[in-house]
Amino acid sequence: MKIRVRVKRPEKPVLVEITSDFIRLDAFLKYASCVSTGGEAKILIQQGDVKVNGETEYQRGKKLRPGDIVAYGKTRYRVTAPSGEKQNESS
């Protein structure tokens, strides 16, 4: 019997442009429309449902900068700077 296994490659992250040097994680989740309230963002972060650059993040005040990757559920988001500005090369 042959068994076929398909590995689904992760889709490209959704690009979310910020106009400042950084954005706090809880504010980012609201800005990217992942949650509707700051309280909801706080709960998700405290439960460990959000990853930043591949690691579970529990600090809602974590500063995200262009180039950072945020994962929530099955969706990944890349923080980007406005066109022409330098991106963080950490990811």
C-alpha positions as CSV (number, residue, x, y, z in Angstrom):
1,M,0.0,0.0,0.0
2,K,1.3,3.4,-0.9
3,I,0.6,6.4,1.2
4,R,1.0,9.9,-0.2
5,V,1.9,12.7,2.1
6,R,1.6,16.3,1.0
7,V,3.4,18.9,3.0
8,K,1.7,22.2,2.5
9,R,4.3,24.9,2.3
10,P,3.5,28.0,4.4
11,E,2.0,30.8,2.4
12,K,3.8,34.1,2.1
13,P,3.2,36.4,5.0
14,V,0.6,39.2,4.8
15,L,2.5,42.5,4.6
16,V,1.5,45.1,7.1
17,E,3.0,48.5,6.7
18,I,3.7,50.7,9.7
19,T,4.7,54.4,9.5
20,S,6.6,54.6,12.7
21,D,9.9,53.1,13.9
22,F,8.0,50.4,15.9
23,I,4.6,49.2,17.0
24,R,3.6,47.4,20.1
25,L,2.5,43.8,19.7
26,D,-1.0,44.4,21.1
27,A,-1.5,47.5,18.9
28,F,-0.2,45.5,15.9
29,L,-2.9,42.8,16.3
30,K,-5.6,45.5,16.3
31,Y,-4.0,47.3,13.4
32,A,-3.7,44.1,11.3
33,S,-7.4,43.3,12.1
34,C,-6.5,40.1,14.0
35,V,-8.6,41.2,16.9
36,S,-11.2,43.9,17.4
37,T,-10.2,45.1,20.9
38,G,-7.0,45.6,22.9
39,G,-8.5,43.4,25.6
40,E,-8.8,40.6,23.1
41,A,-5.2,41.1,22.0
42,K,-4.1,41.0,25.7
43,I,-5.8,37.7,26.3
44,L,-4.4,36.0,23.1
45,I,-0.9,37.1,24.0
46,Q,-1.1,36.0,27.6
47,Q,-2.4,32.6,26.5
48,G,0.6,32.1,24.2
49,D,-1.4,32.2,21.0
50,V,0.9,34.7,19.2
51,K,4.5,34.1,18.0
52,V,7.0,36.7,17.0
53,N,9.9,35.6,14.8
54,G,9.1,32.0,15.6
55,E,9.0,32.2,19.4
56,T,5.9,32.5,21.6
57,E,5.6,36.0,22.9
58,Y,3.9,36.8,26.2
59,Q,4.7,40.6,26.4
60,R,1.9,42.7,24.9
61,G,4.3,45.7,24.9
62,K,6.9,43.9,22.7
63,K,8.2,46.4,20.1
64,L,7.8,45.1,16.6
65,R,10.0,46.6,13.9
66,P,10.0,46.3,10.1
67,G,11.1,42.8,9.2
68,D,9.6,41.1,12.2
69,I,7.2,38.2,11.5
70,V,4.1,37.8,13.7
71,A,2.1,34.5,13.6
72,Y,-1.4,34.1,14.8
73,G,-3.5,31.1,14.0
74,K,-2.5,29.9,10.5
75,T,-1.6,33.3,9.3
76,R,1.7,35.0,9.3
77,Y,2.2,38.8,9.1
78,R,5.4,40.7,8.1
79,V,5.9,44.1,9.6
80,T,7.1,46.4,6.8
81,A,8.2,50.0,6.5
82,P,6.9,52.4,3.9
83,S,8.5,51.9,0.5
84,G,12.1,53.1,0.4
85,E,12.9,52.7,4.1
86,K,15.3,50.1,5.5
87,Q,13.9,46.8,6.7
88,N,15.2,44.8,9.7
89,E,17.2,41.8,8.4
90,S,16.5,39.5,11.4
91,S,14.2,37.2,9.5
